[in-house]
Every structure is written in structure tokens, then in C-alpha cells.
Amino acid sequence: MKHFDIAKWTEFVGNSVGEAERAAMQAHLASGCRRCRQTAELLSKVAGAARRLSQVQVPDYALRCARAIFLLQQPEKVQILPRIAARLLYDSFREPLPAGVRTQQRLSRQALYQAGDYWLDFRLENESGTSRVTLIGQIQHGEHPGKRLEGVPILLVSGKQVLGRAVSNSLGEFQMEYAPTKRLRLYVPMRWAGKRIELPLNHYAGERQESERKARKGSGRRNGRGRPSADKPKVIALEQQDSGKQKRKTTERTR
């Protein structure tokens, strides 16, 4: 008995075979071939499901969301862009504290960088009780502030691993959340300009931990830790007295 392969049965279900071949395939099914009948029935169900799905009208908002997801998830083209040297213009942690205040617990930090003709303003916020950090930023053209920088990819990178990504909106704004880790930097590829902006973010966390350590150390000194106790000389004197008594007892026993 000659069997037909799945490609022929697909053409049979789709009505794309000749009359003579169709008659031969129908005669084969009528002969009782169980394997070919199961194949033909399965392909008939698949074709019926495809016809029903083709009649479904997908809403426009669902199509827009699907296209946006595809744009975010599509692989980046491998291209080495020269880095623009960035210069720090403003850092909120470098502002002087109010008069009479030694330290201050800060849960947010704002910084402004200039990289060539572009300005990168971002804010780091750390909610109390959690280790996650929220990064809110905006990229602008320094000479043309009204120029739209929409669709600029913003990548948060640690070594060779991408931890987070965002795309700027029509105002050049972007936002993402992340957990602090080593070798963390912000990577902004600008392919239309043939350059990239790259900023390290680890030193922000390091400076904050250092400031908190100094604050705890200073608080401990104010509470009396780190100073010699006033009772210490008395303890030494008592130990010397006990030592003298033990020496006298030892001398009397030897006599």
C-alpha cells in the first residue's frame, strides 16, 4: 500500500491538488489506512482553526502594544560607537549642609552631566527599607532644547550583562528600577550622531555608603564611644591592690 506524506495531505486539505491525485488520495482513505486518515483529520482541524482566527478583528491598541514590545525586545545591532566625554555639572551630594548640621540622611540624589552637545539629567531615589533604586532621567540637546529625542535606548549595564533598559519618550524622559551591583554604568547609544554616552553609577552608591559610615562613626563618638572611661584608673588601682595582697600572702607562706 502506497502512503502519502504530510506535504501531500496538506495540499489535499487546502484543495491545491489535481483532480486525479485527489481521487487517488480519497480512494486511499477509503481503503482503511488509519495512519493517513489521522494525518488528514489533524490537518483539517488545523486549517479550520486558522480560518476562524483569520476572521478575528484585533484592536488597534493591541497591535500598537505588540509592536512596542517587539521594538524593545529586538536584538541590538553590533556597532562600536566612540564615547563622548561626559562632564559633571551638578551633584546634589556636593551641596553644603545647612548651618549646624553635620550629617544628613539622603534617600535621593540628582546629577547633571554634559556630554558634547547633550545634557543628561537624572535622579536616583532609594525608598527607605528596600535596596532597589529608581532611576528617573531626561536627555536633551544643549543647543536646541526643543529638539525631540524620542526613542533613544537607555541601557543599564553591569559588565557585559544588561540589567535594565528603557526608551525615551517625546520629551526625552526615561525611567527604570534596578538593584545596586558592581560595575554598574548607564549606556546611551546615539546612532544618529555616531556616538555614545557612558556614565558610571557605582561611585554614587559607594559615596553614600562612605557618608553613612562616617555618620555612624561620628554619632558613636558623640555618644561617648572611643573615649577612655573615667572609671578605668580605679579599675587599674584595684587590680594593683589585689596583686599586692597576693604577693604578701605568698611571702608569709614561704616564711
C-alpha angles and dihedrals in degrees: 000000000000115000126203121229125238093261091061092047089051089055089045092055091045093051093239100125128095123261095251093049092046090053090051092050092048090050088051091054091047090054088068104254101167097190095053092044091055090049093050093047092049092050090047090056092049091050091049092051090049091052091051093048092050089063094056114105109219113212117247093238090057091053091050092050092049092051091048091051090050092052091052095046100042114112118261118246113249105248129146108220123192113250122243113225108244123212124202111234102170137015121177091208089064093059113110116254120244117276112282095018116113101181136007130199106231123190096182137046132191127200136177123204132186118210112178108299093347134088122208116195119180140166127208117207125187116190115221113259097022135082096215119107127210115216116202118178149156133209120207140173108249097211095037108034091174093058111116114239097184123157097022109154115233115197129191107207135187110188104310095336123098108220098177142000138192139172122228118243128225090288094049092252125143139172138192142158128227145164114246114254140156126292093014118171140162114240121196114180113198104189095174087062094037091234142092139219117221124182128178115230102182096083090063092060091042094052091048093052090048092051091048090049091052090047092054091046092051091047090052092053092050090052091056100263115136095031122105111255118249089226094058097089089053091053091051091049092052091049090051091050092051090048091052092051092051091051092051092050091051091051093050092051092052090052 
